[in-house]
Amino acid sequence: MSKSNFTRRGLLKTSAVGGAGLALPTIFTAGRASAFTNEPTGDTVTFGFNVPQSGPYADEGADQLRAYQLAVEHLNGEGDGGMMNTFTSKALQGNGVLGKKVQFVTGDTQTKSDAARASAKSMIEKDGAVMITGGSSSGVAVAVQALCQEAGVIFMAGLTHANDTTGKDKRANGFRHFFNSYMSGAALAPVLINQYGADRKAYHLTADYNWGYTTEEAMRSSTEALGWETVNSVLTPLTQTDFSSYIAPVLQSGADVLVLNHYGGNMVNSLTNAVQFGLRDKEVNGKKFEIVVPLYSELMARGAGANIKGIFGSQNWDWKLENQLGSRFVGTNAFVQSFGTKYGFPPSQAAHTGYVQALLYADAVERAGSFNPCAVGEALKDFEFDGMGNGPTLYRGADHQCFKDVVVVKGKENPENEYDLVEIVEVTPTDQVSYDPEHPQFAGGSLGTCNAGV
């Protein structure tokens, strides 16, 4: 079955399940005041999955939806249970959450903050969603996280990499499993210096929103600390599809490294344009010209094709981790097996982090014995767990950021198939990518206090 058919099948099934028999939210039920926003009163509970179904990050959004649907099946006792079998917490029993069957609604963020807020607001107010998860843009994540704080529901961030999400824009009702820009810089810089030397001149093309800004800052500070010089930095619109006019000046800049702070379709297009301009065949300053993509995924590698070969970057997770690096990454194979059986291909990191967030939320509810967002937040804060594919992980209470190993990758020179495009170079240990909550790249925000809404 083709990729488009898999996408179509996943979305159709999601819509059918998500739209059927949903209870409306109730502020007052049977004469009793609700204790918190959308307190479930029947035998079901509704999750809200808010992902880009259109726009430059739509591929990531489609894979997230597949994973969320799989998570719901596992929570309800369908399928093989996936990572519920390897998760060190044993609170989930496959009988729903607190005995309530999980159902869901979906929204399209369009990779736009306003659209994402509107769809999340609708799911909370009209569909009774008790939590919101998803997103493949940090601008979207920050906007929706703020909305969830105001509304009194938990936001389990999806694919968001900007420092801001758990930095200056952190919120008590928001939690992020995905790693961040600082972690990418800390993991990548030593590898890049080892591969390309300390005497390098870098040119940055940067997506013009909060993720681009913090990723460039992280990469610049990490590489400059080890000897690199930054010769220029240019912002590019998130809506840009042809980057030719941005690539041409790189050739006259004296730079010998191009850093593409782009993600999703933007990265596929900018990398393709860079290769078309012959950058990878150039020699500048007596050195072979190199291209770096700080954050990428198997989905982006597939879109970039042969252009991704040899390109270094970082990932939150990779579907080959347990097979190649052993039991430290237990849970990976369980998830890959479940996802692959259902959809016919391995999951992306977008799928993985969404699936994990759905299970972590449900587990926190079970351990708290309540859907009250403040009780759930307390159960998540400083929670240590394993068996979810990343190795030992901490949900730090100070900023609601997960801390775990970071995967450094590069495009594979001789892939065996279309799903074998990324090579794991090394796994950077957690202590090398950890930082103080008030680190300058994260300072300025406050979690505030939990809001339970009603």
For each residue, the residues with C-beta under 8 A, 3 or more apart:
1: 5 6 9 344
2: 5 6
3: 6 7 345
4: 7 8
5: 1 2 8 9
6: 1 2 3 9 10 66 343 344 345
7: 3 4 10 11 62
8: 4 5 11 12
9: 1 5 6 12 13
10: 6 7 13 14 62 65 66 69 343
11: 7 8 14 15 53 62 65
12: 8 9 15 16
13: 9 10 16 17 69
14: 10 11 17 18 49 65 68 69 104 106
15: 11 12 18 19 106
16: 12 13 19 20
17: 13 14 20 69 72 103 104
18: 14 15 22 49 103 104 105 106
19: 15 16 22 105
20: 16 17 103
21: 44 103
22: 18 19 46 103 105 127 128
23: 26 41 42 44 46 128
24: 126 127 128
25: 37 38 124 125 126 127 128
26: 23 29 34 38 39 41 128
27: 33 34 454
28: 31 32 33 34
29: 26 32 34 39 41
30: 41
31: 28
32: 28 29
33: 27 28 454
34: 26 27 28 29 37 38 39 41 454
35: 39 372 452 454
36: 39 152 371 372 373 374 452 453 454
37: 25 34 124 130 151 152 153 373 452 453 454
38: 25 26 34 46 124 128 129 130 153 453
39: 26 29 34 35 36 130 371 372 454
40: 44 45 46 100 128 130 371
41: 23 26 29 30 34
42: 23 100
43: 99 100 101
44: 21 23 40 100 101 102 103
45: 40 96 97 98 100 101 102 103 130 371
46: 22 23 38 40 102 103 104 105 123 127 128 129 130
47: 68 72 102 103 104 105 129 130 131 133 358 361
48: 104 105 106 107 120 123 124 127 129 131 132 133 134
49: 14 18 64 65 68 104 105 106 107 133 134 354
50: 106 107 109 116 119 120 123 132 133 134 135 144
51: 60 61 62 64 65 68 106 107 108 109 134 135 136 158 354
52: 55 56 57 58 60 61 108 109 110 111 135 136 137 140
53: 11 58 61 62 65 106 108 109 110
54: 58 108 110 111
55: 52 58 109 110 111 112
56: 52 111 238 239 264 265 266
57: 52 60 61 111 136 137 159 263 264 265
58: 52 53 54 55 61 62 111 264 265
59: 62 63 264 265 299 303
60: 51 52 57 63 64 136 159 264 297 299 348 350
61: 51 52 53 57 58 64 65 108 109 134 136 350
62: 7 10 11 51 53 58 59 65 66
63: 59 60 66 67 299 347 348 350 351
64: 49 51 60 61 67 68 134 136 158 159 350 351 354
65: 10 11 14 49 51 53 61 62 68 69 106
66: 6 10 62 63 69 70 339 342 343 347 351
67: 63 64 70 71 339 347 350 351 352 354 355 358
68: 14 47 49 51 64 65 71 72 104 133 134 354 355 358
69: 10 13 14 17 65 66 72 73 104
70: 66 67 73 74 79 82 338 339 342 355
71: 67 68 74 75 82 354 355 358 359
72: 17 47 68 69 75 76 102 103 104 358
73: 69 70 76 78 79
74: 70 71 77 78 79 80 81 82 83 84 94 338 359
75: 71 72 84 92 94 96 97 102 358 359 362
76: 72 73 94 95 96 101 102
77: 74 94 95 96
78: 73 74
79: 70 73 74 82 338 342
80: 74 85 334 337 338 341
81: 74 84 85 94 338
82: 70 71 74 79 85 334 335 337 338 339 355
83: 74 86 87 331 334 335 338 355 356 359 387 388 389
84: 74 75 81 87 92 94 359
85: 80 81 82 334
86: 83 330 331 334 387 388
87: 83 84 90 92 331 359 363 385 386 387 388
88: 385 386 387
89: 92 363 367 385
90: 87
91: 363 366 367
92: 75 84 87 89 97 359 362 363 366
93:
94: 74 75 76 77 81 84
95: 76 77 99
96: 45 75 76 77 99 100 101 102
97: 45 75 92 100 102 362 365 366 371
98: 45 365 366 369 370 371
99: 43 95 96
100: 40 42 43 44 45 96 97
101: 43 44 45 76 96
102: 44 45 46 47 72 75 76 96 97 362
103: 17 18 20 21 22 44 45 46 47 72
104: 14 17 18 46 47 48 49 68 69 72
105: 18 19 22 46 47 48 49 123 127 129
106: 14 15 18 48 49 50 51 53 65
107: 48 49 50 51 116 119 120 122 123
108: 51 52 53 54 61 115 119
109: 50 51 52 53 55 61 112 115 116 119 134 135 136 137 140 144
110: 52 53 54 55 115 116
111: 52 54 55 56 57 58 136 137 140 238 264
112: 55 109 115 116 140
113: 116 117 137 139 140 142 143
114: 117 118 143
115: 108 109 110 112 118 119
116: 50 107 109 110 112 113 119 120 135 137 140 143 144
117: 113 114 120 121 143 144 147
118: 114 115 121 122
119: 50 107 108 109 115 116 122 123
120: 48 50 107 116 117 123 124 132 144 147 148
121: 117 118 124 125 147 151
122: 107 118 119 125 126 127
123: 46 48 50 105 107 119 120 126 127 129 132
124: 25 37 38 48 120 121 127 128 129 132 147 148 151 153
125: 25 121 122 151
126: 24 25 122 123
127: 22 24 25 46 48 105 122 123 124
128: 22 23 24 25 26 38 40 46 124
129: 38 46 47 48 105 123 124 132 153
130: 37 38 39 40 45 46 47 153 154 371
131: 47 48 153 154 155 156 361 373
132: 48 50 120 123 124 129 144 148 153 154 155 156
133: 47 48 49 50 68 155 156 157 158 354 357 358 361
134: 48 49 50 51 61 64 68 109 158 354
135: 50 51 52 109 116 140 141 144 157 158 159 160
136: 51 52 57 60 61 64 109 111 140 158 159 160 264 350
137: 52 57 109 111 113 116 140 141 159 160 209 211 238
138: 141 142 160 161 162 164 165 209 210 211 214
139: 113 142 143 162 209 210 211
140: 52 109 111 112 113 116 135 136 137 143 144 160
141: 135 137 138 144 145 157 158 160 162 165 176
142: 113 138 139 145 146 160 162 164 165 169 210
143: 113 114 116 117 139 140 146 147
144: 50 109 116 117 120 132 135 140 141 147 148 155
145: 141 142 148 149 155 157 165 169 171 173 174
146: 142 143 149 150 169 171
147: 117 120 121 124 143 144 150 151 155
148: 120 124 132 144 145 151 152 153 154 155 171 173 174
149: 145 146 152 155 171 172 173 174 448 451
150: 146 147 451
151: 37 121 124 125 147 148 451 453
152: 36 37 148 149 173 373 451 452 453 454
153: 37 38 124 129 130 131 132 148 173 373 453
154: 130 131 132 148 173 174 175 361 373 376 377
155: 131 132 133 144 145 147 148 149 171 173 174 175
156: 131 132 133 175 177 357 358 360 361
157: 133 135 141 145 160 165 174 175 176 177 178 357
158: 51 64 133 134 135 136 141 178 350 353 354 357
159: 57 60 64 135 136 137 178 349 350 353 354
160: 135 136 137 138 140 141 142 157 165 176 178 211
161: 138 165 178 179 180 181 184 211 215 263 295
162: 138 139 141 142 165 167 180 181 210 211 213 214 215
163: 166 167 168 180 181 182 214 217 218 441 442
164: 138 142 167 168 169 210 214 445
165: 138 141 142 145 157 160 161 162 169 170 174 176 180
166: 163 170 174 176 180 399 400 401 442
167: 162 163 164 170 180 214 399 441 442 443 444 445
168: 163 164 442 443 444 445
169: 142 145 146 164 165 210 445
170: 165 166 167 174 399 400 445 446 447
171: 145 146 148 149 155 174 447 448
172: 149 377 400 447 448 449 450 451
173: 145 148 149 152 153 154 155 373 377 450 451
174: 145 148 149 154 155 157 165 166 170 171 400
175: 154 155 156 157 357 360 377 380 395 400
176: 141 157 160 165 166 180 400 401 402
177: 156 157 353 356 357 360 395 402
178: 157 158 159 160 161 316 353 402
179: 161 183 184 314 316 402 404 406 433
180: 161 162 163 165 166 167 176 183 184 214 401
181: 161 162 163 184 185 211 214 215 217 218 219 294 295 441
182: 163 185 186 214 218 433 435 439 441 442
183: 179 180 186 187 314 406 433
184: 161 179 180 181 187 188 215 218 219 294 295 313 314 406
185: 181 182 188 189 215 218 219 221 222 223 294
186: 182 183 189 218 222 406 428 432 433 435
187: 183 184 190 191 314 406 408 428 432 433
188: 184 185 191 192 219 222 292 294 312 313 314 408
189: 185 186 192 193 219 222 223 225 226
190: 187 193 194 226
191: 187 188 194 195 312 408 425 426
192: 188 189 195 196 223 228 292 312
193: 189 190 196 197 198 223 226 227 228
194: 190 191
195: 191 192 312
196: 192 193 200 257 287 290
197: 193 200 287
198: 193 226 227 228
199: 227
200: 196 197 223 227 228 229 256 257 287 290
201: 228 229 230 231 253 254 255 256 257 284 285
202: 219 220 223 228 229 230 231 255 257 258 259
203: 230 231 232 233 234 250 253 255 257 258 259
204: 216 219 220 230 232 233 234 259 261
205: 234 236 243 246 247 250 258 259 260 261 262 270
206: 212 213 215 216 233 234 235 236 261 262
207: 211 212 235 236 238 261 262 263 266
208: 212 235 236 237 238
209: 137 138 139 212 213 238
210: 138 139 142 162 164 169 213 214
211: 137 138 139 160 161 162 181 207 214 215 263
212: 206 207 208 209 215 216 235 236 261 262
213: 162 206 209 210 216 217
214: 138 162 163 164 167 180 181 182 210 211 217 218 441
215: 161 162 181 184 185 206 211 212 218 219 261 294 295
216: 204 206 212 213 219 220 233 259 261
217: 163 181 213 214 220 221 441
218: 163 181 182 184 185 186 214 215 221 222 294 441
219: 181 184 185 188 189 202 204 215 216 222 223 259 261 292 294
220: 202 204 216 217 223 224 230 233
221: 185 217 218 224 225 441
222: 185 186 188 189 218 219 225 226
223: 185 189 192 193 200 202 219 220 226 227 228 230
224: 220 221 227 228 229 230
225: 189 221 222
226: 189 190 193 198 222 223
227: 193 198 199 200 223 224
228: 192 193 198 200 201 202 223 224 257
229: 200 201 202 224
230: 201 202 203 204 220 223 224 233
231: 201 202 203 253 254 255
232: 203 204 249 253 255
233: 203 204 206 216 220 230
234: 203 204 205 206 246 249
235: 206 207 208 212
236: 205 206 207 208 212 240 243 246 262 266 270
237: 208 240
238: 56 111 137 207 208 209 266
239: 56
240: 236 237 243 246 266 269
241: 265 269
242: 245 269 273
243: 205 236 240 246 247 269 270 273 274
244: 247 248 273 276 277
245: 242 248
246: 205 234 236 240 243 249 250 270 273
247: 205 243 244 250 251 258 270 273 274 277 279
248: 244 245 251 252 277
249: 232 234 246 252 253
250: 203 205 246 247 253 255 258 274 277 279
251: 247 248 277 279 282
252: 248 249
253: 201 203 231 232 249 250
254: 201 231 284 285
255: 201 202 203 231 232 250 258 284
256: 200 201 284 285 287 288 289 290
257: 196 200 201 202 203 228 289 290 291 292
258: 202 203 205 247 250 255 274 279 289 290 291 292
259: 202 203 204 205 216 219 291 292 293 294
260: 205 267 270 271 274 291 292 293 294
261: 204 205 206 207 212 215 216 219 294
262: 205 206 207 212 236 266 267 270 271 293
263: 57 161 207 211 266 267 295 296 300
264: 56 57 58 59 60 111 136 267 268 299 300
265: 56 57 58 59 241 268 269 303
266: 56 207 236 238 240 262 263 269 270
267: 260 262 263 264 270 271 293 296 300 304
268: 264 265 271 272 300 303 304
269: 240 241 242 243 265 266 272 273
270: 205 236 243 246 247 260 262 266 267 273 274
271: 260 262 267 268 274 275 291 293 304 307 308 311
272: 268 269 275 276 304 307
273: 242 243 244 246 247 269 270 276 277
274: 243 247 250 258 260 270 271 277 279 280 291
275: 271 272 278 279 280 307
276: 244 272 273
277: 244 247 248 250 251 273 274
278: 275 281 282
279: 247 250 251 258 274 275 282 289 291
280: 274 275 289 291
281: 278 289
282: 251 278 279 288 289
283: 286 287 288 289
284: 201 254 255 256 287 289
285: 201 254 256
286: 283
287: 196 197 200 256 283 284 290
288: 256 282 283
289: 256 257 258 279 280 281 282 283 284
290: 196 200 256 257 258 287
291: 257 258 259 260 271 274 279 280 311
292: 188 192 219 257 258 259 260 311 312 313
293: 259 260 262 267 271 296 300 311 312 313
294: 181 184 185 188 215 218 219 259 260 261 313 314
295: 161 181 184 215 263 313 314 315
296: 263 267 293 300 301 308 311 313 314 315 409 422
297: 60 300 301 315 348 349 350 422
298: 301 302 318 319 346 348 349 419 421 422
299: 59 60 63 264 302 303 348 350
300: 263 264 267 268 293 296 297 303 304 308
301: 296 297 298 304 308 411 421 422
302: 298 299 305 418 419 421
303: 59 265 268 299 300
304: 267 268 271 272 300 301 307 308 411
305: 302 308
306: 309
307: 271 272 275 304 311 411
308: 271 296 300 301 304 305 311 411 421 422
309: 306 411 412 413
310: 410 411 413
311: 271 291 292 293 296 307 308 410 411
312: 188 191 192 195 292 293 408 409 410 425
313: 184 188 292 293 294 295 296 408 409 410
314: 179 183 184 187 188 294 295 296 406 407 408 409
315: 295 296 297 318 349 406 407 409 422
316: 178 179 349 352 353 390 406 407
317: 321 332 349 352 353 389 390 407
318: 298 315 321 349 407 409 422 424
319: 298 332 336 346 347 348 352 419
320: 323 324 332 424
321: 317 318 324 325 329 332 389 407 424 427
322: 325 326 327 329 330 331 332 333 389
323: 320 332 333
324: 320 321 424
325: 321 322 328 329 424 427
326: 322 329
327: 322 330
328: 325 391
329: 321 322 325 326 332 389 390 391
330: 86 322 327 333 334 386 387 389
331: 83 86 87 322 334 335 386 387 388 389 390
332: 317 319 320 321 322 323 329 335 336 389
333: 322 323 330 336 337
334: 80 82 83 85 86 330 331 337 338
335: 82 83 331 332 338 339 347 352 355 389
336: 319 332 333 339 340 346 347
337: 80 82 333 334 340 341
338: 70 74 79 80 81 82 83 334 335 341 342
339: 66 67 70 82 335 336 342 343 346 347 351 355
340: 336 337 343 344 345 346 347
341: 80 337 338
342: 66 70 79 338 339
343: 6 10 66 339 340 347
344: 1 6 340
345: 3 6 340 419
346: 298 319 336 339 340 419
347: 63 66 67 319 335 336 339 340 343 351 352 355
348: 60 63 297 298 299 319 351 352
349: 159 297 298 315 316 317 318 352 353
350: 60 61 63 64 67 136 158 159 297 299 353 354
351: 63 64 66 67 339 347 348 354 355
352: 67 316 317 319 335 347 348 349 355 356 389
353: 158 159 177 178 316 317 349 350 356 357
354: 49 51 64 67 68 71 133 134 158 159 350 351 357 358
355: 67 68 70 71 82 83 335 339 347 351 352 358 359
356: 83 177 352 353 359 360 388 389
357: 133 156 157 158 175 177 353 354 360 361
358: 47 67 68 71 72 75 133 156 354 355 361 362
359: 71 74 75 83 84 87 92 355 356 362 363 388
360: 156 175 177 356 357 363 364 380 383 385 388 395
361: 47 131 133 154 156 357 358 364 365 376 380
362: 75 92 97 102 358 359 365 366
363: 87 89 91 92 359 360 366 367
364: 360 361 367 368 376 377 379 380 383
365: 97 98 361 362 368 370 371 376 379
366: 91 92 97 98 362 363 369
367: 89 91 363 364 379
368: 364 365 372 375 376 378 379
369: 98 366 375
370: 98 365 375 376
371: 36 39 40 45 97 98 130 365 375 376
372: 35 36 39 368 375 376 452
373: 36 37 131 152 153 154 173 376 377 450 451 452 453
374: 36 377 378 450 451 452
375: 368 369 370 371 372 378 379
376: 154 361 364 365 368 370 371 372 373 379 380
377: 154 172 173 175 364 373 374 380 381 450
378: 368 374 375 381
379: 364 365 367 368 375 376 383
380: 175 360 361 364 376 377 383 395 400
381: 377 378 395 396 397 400
382: 394 395 396 397
383: 360 364 379 380 394 395
384: 392 393 394 395
385: 87 88 89 360 388 392 393 395
386: 87 88 330 331 391 392 393
387: 83 86 87 88 330 331
388: 83 86 87 331 356 359 360 385 393
389: 83 317 321 322 329 330 331 332 335 352 356
390: 316 317 329 331 393 402 404 405
391: 328 329 386 404 405 430
392: 384 385 386 404 430
393: 384 385 386 388 390 402 403 404
394: 382 383 384 402 403 404 430
395: 175 177 360 380 381 382 383 384 385 400 401 402
396: 381 382 399 400 401 402 403 437
397: 381 382 400
398: 437 447
399: 166 167 170 396 437 442 447
400: 166 170 172 174 175 176 380 381 395 396 397 447
401: 166 176 180 395 396
402: 176 177 178 179 390 393 394 395 396
403: 393 394 396 430 433 434
404: 179 390 391 392 393 394 430
405: 390 391 427 428 429 430 433
406: 179 183 184 186 187 314 315 316 427 428 433
407: 314 315 316 317 318 321 424 427 428
408: 187 188 191 312 313 314 424 425 426 427 428
409: 296 312 313 314 315 318 422 423 424 425
410: 310 311 312 313 422 423 425
411: 301 304 307 308 309 310 311 421 422 423
412: 309 415 420 421 422 423
413: 309 310 423
414:
415: 412 418 420 421
416: 420
417: 420
418: 302 415 421
419: 298 302 319 345 346
420: 412 415 416 417
421: 298 301 302 308 411 412 415 418
422: 296 297 298 301 308 315 318 409 410 411 412
423: 409 410 411 412 413
424: 318 320 321 324 325 407 408 409 427
425: 191 312 408 409 410
426: 191 408
427: 321 325 405 406 407 408 424
428: 186 187 405 406 407 408 432 433
429: 405 432 433
430: 391 392 394 403 404 405 433 434
431: 434
432: 186 187 428 429
433: 179 182 183 186 187 403 405 406 428 429 430
434: 403 430 431
435: 182 186 439 441 442
436: 439
437: 396 398 399 442
438: 442 443
439: 182 435 436 442 443
440: 443
441: 163 167 181 182 214 217 218 221 435
442: 163 166 167 168 182 399 435 437 438 439 445
443: 167 168 438 439 440
444: 167 168
445: 164 167 168 169 170 442
446: 170
447: 170 171 172 398 399 400
448: 149 171 172
449: 172
450: 172 173 373 374 377
451: 149 150 151 152 172 173 373 374
452: 35 36 37 152 372 373 374
453: 36 37 38 151 152 153 373
454: 27 33 34 35 36 37 39 152
